[in-house]
Amino acid sequence: MSFLRTTTVLLCLGFFAVSAHAYTTVSFSRPWALATKPGQKTGAAYMELEASEAAVVTKLESPQAKAVEVHNMTEDKGVMKMRKLDRLDLPARTSVKLQPGGLHLMLIGLKKPMKAGDTVVVKMTIVGADKKETSMQVDVSVRETAPAN
């Protein structure tokens, strides 16, 4: 077998080996946050997430806040309650909506107020069905008012 033919066969085998392994991908859409008032040290961010395979958001960070957490708001006997979640499950091919009054990201210990027109960077650490850890950055647009649906 010639060198060129051997190289071509090996490259093809390598390509098929890599393409046969499906990586979990997570997409996001419409990331936004409301501007905060002067002196306000917490803010919230919202978006929609969808994973190609089941995945879990295990860690959140932002250079603009001391901590980023997933919170969920629920109503219990007419009283709204908010609780921190240790992780955010992303079922395969299912849209997970982070929105006011439900699941959302809390930006805690803001280093400065979030102003309309600013961008807040959120880094997400995600563990896919394959148990591999990846990270992605979401640029969240700060707005004066909530976007229309």
C-alpha positions as a LaTeX table, in Angstrom:
\begin{tabular}{lrrr}
\hline
Residue & $x$ (\AA) & $y$ (\AA) & $z$ (\AA) \\
\hline
Met1 & 0.00 & 0.00 & 0.00 \\
Ser2 & 1.41 & 3.41 & $-0.93$ \\
Phe3 & 2.15 & 6.07 & 1.69 \\
Leu4 & $-0.57$ & 8.34 & 0.26 \\
Arg5 & $-3.17$ & 5.59 & 0.31 \\
Thr6 & $-2.23$ & 4.51 & 3.86 \\
Thr7 & $-2.43$ & 8.12 & 5.06 \\
Thr8 & $-5.84$ & 8.58 & 3.41 \\
Val9 & $-7.20$ & 5.40 & 5.01 \\
Leu10 & $-5.90$ & 6.40 & 8.45 \\
Leu11 & $-7.36$ & 9.90 & 8.14 \\
Cys12 & $-10.74$ & 8.46 & 7.13 \\
Leu13 & $-10.71$ & 6.02 & 10.05 \\
Gly14 & $-9.82$ & 8.85 & 12.43 \\
Phe15 & $-12.62$ & 11.00 & 11.02 \\
Phe16 & $-15.19$ & 8.24 & 11.47 \\
Ala17 & $-13.99$ & 7.49 & 15.01 \\
Val18 & $-14.36$ & 11.15 & 15.99 \\
Ser19 & $-17.69$ & 11.65 & 14.22 \\
Ala20 & $-19.14$ & 8.49 & 15.75 \\
His21 & $-18.86$ & 10.01 & 19.24 \\
Ala22 & $-21.73$ & 12.46 & 19.78 \\
Tyr23 & $-20.90$ & 15.34 & 22.08 \\
Thr24 & $-23.57$ & 16.98 & 24.16 \\
Thr25 & $-24.25$ & 20.48 & 22.90 \\
Val26 & $-26.19$ & 23.11 & 24.79 \\
Ser27 & $-27.71$ & 26.07 & 23.02 \\
Phe28 & $-29.18$ & 29.16 & 24.57 \\
Ser29 & $-31.46$ & 31.88 & 23.30 \\
Arg30 & $-32.66$ & 35.30 & 24.40 \\
Pro31 & $-30.38$ & 35.88 & 27.42 \\
Trp32 & $-31.37$ & 39.02 & 29.30 \\
Ala33 & $-31.29$ & 40.66 & 32.72 \\
Leu34 & $-33.02$ & 43.66 & 34.22 \\
Ala35 & $-31.01$ & 46.72 & 35.14 \\
Thr36 & $-30.51$ & 47.06 & 38.89 \\
Lys37 & $-31.11$ & 50.06 & 41.11 \\
Pro38 & $-28.16$ & 51.95 & 42.66 \\
Gly39 & $-26.85$ & 50.02 & 45.66 \\
Gln40 & $-28.69$ & 46.82 & 44.72 \\
Lys41 & $-26.27$ & 43.91 & 45.19 \\
Thr42 & $-28.30$ & 41.16 & 43.51 \\
Gly43 & $-29.73$ & 40.76 & 40.05 \\
Ala44 & $-31.37$ & 38.05 & 37.96 \\
Ala45 & $-30.70$ & 36.65 & 34.50 \\
Tyr46 & $-33.05$ & 34.77 & 32.19 \\
Met47 & $-32.79$ & 32.73 & 28.98 \\
Glu48 & $-33.84$ & 29.48 & 27.33 \\
Leu49 & $-31.49$ & 26.49 & 27.28 \\
Glu50 & $-31.70$ & 23.29 & 25.25 \\
Ala51 & $-29.34$ & 20.32 & 25.26 \\
Ser52 & $-28.87$ & 17.78 & 22.47 \\
Glu53 & $-28.48$ & 15.05 & 25.11 \\
Ala54 & $-29.39$ & 15.03 & 28.80 \\
Ala55 & $-27.02$ & 17.36 & 30.64 \\
Val56 & $-26.64$ & 19.16 & 33.95 \\
Val57 & $-25.41$ & 22.68 & 34.70 \\
Thr58 & $-23.21$ & 22.07 & 37.75 \\
Lys59 & $-21.42$ & 25.39 & 38.22 \\
Leu60 & $-22.04$ & 29.05 & 37.37 \\
Glu61 & $-19.64$ & 32.00 & 37.56 \\
Ser62 & $-19.46$ & 35.62 & 36.51 \\
Pro63 & $-16.60$ & 38.12 & 36.79 \\
Gln64 & $-19.25$ & 40.73 & 37.63 \\
Ala65 & $-20.64$ & 38.93 & 40.72 \\
Lys66 & $-19.30$ & 37.07 & 43.72 \\
Ala67 & $-21.65$ & 34.16 & 43.03 \\
Val68 & $-24.17$ & 32.95 & 40.46 \\
Glu69 & $-26.84$ & 30.48 & 41.57 \\
Val70 & $-29.87$ & 28.77 & 40.05 \\
His71 & $-33.02$ & 29.69 & 41.96 \\
Asn72 & $-36.63$ & 28.60 & 41.60 \\
Met73 & $-39.70$ & 30.59 & 42.60 \\
Thr74 & $-42.84$ & 28.73 & 43.60 \\
Glu75 & $-46.15$ & 29.79 & 45.11 \\
Asp76 & $-47.29$ & 28.09 & 48.30 \\
Lys77 & $-50.69$ & 29.12 & 49.69 \\
Gly78 & $-50.45$ & 32.54 & 48.08 \\
Val79 & $-46.86$ & 33.15 & 49.23 \\
Met80 & $-43.99$ & 33.25 & 46.74 \\
Lys81 & $-40.97$ & 31.27 & 47.90 \\
Met82 & $-37.52$ & 31.21 & 46.35 \\
Arg83 & $-35.02$ & 28.44 & 46.85 \\
Lys84 & $-31.52$ & 27.71 & 45.60 \\
Leu85 & $-31.00$ & 24.64 & 43.42 \\
Asp86 & $-27.62$ & 22.88 & 43.48 \\
Arg87 & $-27.87$ & 22.03 & 39.77 \\
Leu88 & $-29.96$ & 22.68 & 36.71 \\
Asp89 & $-31.09$ & 19.58 & 34.83 \\
Leu90 & $-31.37$ & 19.93 & 31.05 \\
Pro91 & $-33.42$ & 17.04 & 29.63 \\
Ala92 & $-32.52$ & 16.01 & 26.08 \\
Arg93 & $-34.09$ & 18.15 & 23.33 \\
Thr94 & $-36.35$ & 19.99 & 25.81 \\
Ser95 & $-36.42$ & 23.74 & 26.21 \\
Val96 & $-35.71$ & 24.85 & 29.79 \\
Lys97 & $-36.96$ & 28.39 & 30.32 \\
Leu98 & $-35.35$ & 30.63 & 32.90 \\
Gln99 & $-37.93$ & 33.37 & 33.42 \\
Pro100 & $-39.31$ & 35.76 & 36.04 \\
Gly101 & $-41.47$ & 33.95 & 38.58 \\
Gly102 & $-39.82$ & 30.56 & 37.94 \\
Leu103 & $-36.33$ & 29.22 & 37.33 \\
His104 & $-33.73$ & 31.98 & 37.01 \\
Leu105 & $-30.08$ & 32.80 & 37.67 \\
Met106 & $-29.33$ & 34.96 & 40.70 \\
Leu107 & $-26.27$ & 37.18 & 40.44 \\
Ile108 & $-25.19$ & 37.70 & 44.04 \\
Gly109 & $-22.71$ & 40.28 & 45.27 \\
Leu110 & $-22.70$ & 42.43 & 42.14 \\
Lys111 & $-19.46$ & 44.36 & 41.86 \\
Lys112 & $-21.33$ & 47.30 & 40.29 \\
Pro113 & $-24.92$ & 48.00 & 39.26 \\
Met114 & $-26.13$ & 46.42 & 36.03 \\
Lys115 & $-27.13$ & 49.21 & 33.63 \\
Ala116 & $-29.25$ & 48.95 & 30.48 \\
Gly117 & $-26.91$ & 48.35 & 27.55 \\
Asp118 & $-24.34$ & 46.48 & 29.67 \\
Thr119 & $-23.43$ & 42.84 & 29.10 \\
Val120 & $-23.06$ & 40.40 & 31.98 \\
Val121 & $-20.86$ & 37.38 & 31.30 \\
Val122 & $-22.02$ & 34.06 & 32.78 \\
Lys123 & $-19.81$ & 30.98 & 32.50 \\
Met124 & $-21.64$ & 27.66 & 32.80 \\
Thr125 & $-19.99$ & 24.33 & 33.58 \\
Ile126 & $-22.02$ & 21.52 & 32.05 \\
Val127 & $-21.75$ & 17.76 & 32.49 \\
Gly128 & $-23.18$ & 15.80 & 29.57 \\
Ala129 & $-24.64$ & 12.32 & 29.36 \\
Asp130 & $-21.14$ & 11.14 & 28.47 \\
Lys131 & $-19.97$ & 12.46 & 31.91 \\
Lys132 & $-17.60$ & 14.89 & 30.19 \\
Glu133 & $-17.40$ & 18.38 & 31.61 \\
Thr134 & $-17.49$ & 21.37 & 29.29 \\
Ser135 & $-18.03$ & 25.05 & 29.78 \\
Met136 & $-19.70$ & 27.75 & 27.78 \\
Gln137 & $-19.99$ & 31.48 & 28.09 \\
Val138 & $-23.30$ & 33.29 & 27.80 \\
Asp139 & $-23.31$ & 37.05 & 27.21 \\
Val140 & $-26.42$ & 38.39 & 28.93 \\
Ser141 & $-27.84$ & 41.71 & 27.69 \\
Val142 & $-28.99$ & 44.06 & 30.44 \\
Arg143 & $-32.28$ & 45.77 & 29.68 \\
Glu144 & $-34.40$ & 48.48 & 31.26 \\
Thr145 & $-37.58$ & 46.38 & 30.86 \\
Ala146 & $-38.44$ & 42.74 & 30.21 \\
Pro147 & $-38.58$ & 41.80 & 26.52 \\
Ala148 & $-41.96$ & 41.10 & 24.94 \\
Asn149 & $-42.61$ & 37.41 & 24.42 \\
\hline
\end{tabular}
